[in-house]
Structures are given as structure tokens and as C-alpha cells.
Amino acid sequence: MAVSRLRSDGSLLLLRLAVGGMALLGSLPPLLRAGVPASLPQFGQLLLNLCELLCGMLILLGLWMPLAGGGLAVVLGWPLVRAWLHGAPLLADPAGLFLWLVVVAATLGGAGRWALGRD
């Protein structure tokens, strides 16, 4: 059964709003309470939070979807990969894995017709 273009674009819009909103809301609290970084790890964390914020805003708007989705997938996937490299089981963080899979699905799906930028 084929999916209509309206349903497909509507689902891509909802997926884009969920992923972009999640990234935006997840990065705002650490950025709001962050001060001037005093060390290199703090500076790195600040850059990751800024990247997550920027990618979330781009995904919400539907601009540069492959680049923004790829950047967000790297930011959200790195803690998972790091944990696996240190011996954590595959499903040690199911919420993080779920978020990463949703970001990858949104990236592969594209921005859809109702976006500022076209894929």
C-alpha cells in the first residue's frame, strides 16, 4: 500500500519537529548555566552543546537536513560509542540509543515538502 504524499510530508514534519525540539530543549539548560570554560574538557562540552543547539534549530527549520542530522547523530552517538568501547553492553543506555535512531531516521527521511530548505 502506497503512502500518500500528504501523509509522508506530514510525518516528516512531525519527526523533524520532534527531533529538532528534543535537541533544542536538551541543549538549552546546560548552555544557560554554563559559565566561562576554565578547562579544555569544559570548553569541549560547551562546543558540543552549541553544536546540538545549532543542529536542532536547523532541523526544526528544515535547513541543511543531511548536514544538521549528521552532526546531531555524531553528538548524540559519541557517548554511546564511547561507552561501548569501554565495555558497556549494547543496550546499556536504551534511551540514548532510541534518540540516536530517531535522529538517523529523521536524517534519512529528509526535510520533506514543508521545510525552508529542500533536500
Secondary structure, 3 states (H helix, E strand, C coil): CCCCHHHHHHHHHHHHHHHHHHHHHHHHHHHHHCCCCCCHHHHHHHHHHHHHHHHHHHHHHCCCHHHHHHHHHHHHHHHHHHHHHCCCCCCCCHHHHHHHHHHHHHHHHCCCCCCCCCC
